[in-house]
């Protein structure tokens, strides 16, 4: 039992690292003059890292193809909605809403379709963490933009859905690395097509100033999400998703330090609620 507990805490520590990486690349995207192009470069950077692994992996088995196809569609839609949300709202407004919804979606899907029923205490943990995360976006300091909030809500629904789909994909894969590498590599194809259709004329000018930040964000995103996919094969999916959503706390801190966004008592209490929810999830 002690070994199992130690293993769980080691896994969750890596997922926390993933949360920090995720919050960091989102902050880079928000600071960009064009969030869509910034997110595109993140996807490209992630694909470049993944391409280094392709000579050493096999194409995913036939059983994982439906999950891989669904993942590509969901990731593209998520990326477009996230870029739109960042163009309309603050990091500390959009990010908590989007990431706060996701754990509930993953927990419900895992309970309904993956044979991971929620115990009462874990149900309380998911509820507390999710409500606390979402409440970080609700405060008198914000001038709420309806379009930003709407896009953030849709983004959260997509995050929860693709997290579940990707988790099932790695579970059905013969080799976990095959699915992860190909998924991250192929993500760049639909996103590039979308950017060429929407921002073709803006690309050259943007690359002169945003290339390094975008590709750096891609490296962070690649390693961060790979950690999450691996962790889902080792422990409870809902727990992994909820711990990863502590990225909200890091995003709020980054928003405070770099973007000048407020961090008041309300959000401090909400952050404590997130931590308490995560403790309940590990019981």
Secondary structure, 3 states (H helix, E strand, C coil): CHHHHHHHHHHHHHHHHHHHHHHHHHHHHHHCCCHHHHHHHHHHHHHHHHHHHHCCCCCCCHHHHHHHHHHHHHHHHHHHHHHHHHHHCCHHHHHHHHHHHHHHHHHHHHHHHCCCCCCHHHHHHHHHHHHHHHHCCCCCCCCCCHHHHHHHHHHHHHHHHHHHHHHHHHHHCCCHHHHHHHHHHHHHHHHHHHHHHHHHHHHHHHHHHHHHHHHHHHHHHHHHHHHHHHHHCCCCHHHHHHHHCCHHHHHHHHHHHHHCCCCCHHHHHHHHHHHHHHHHHCC
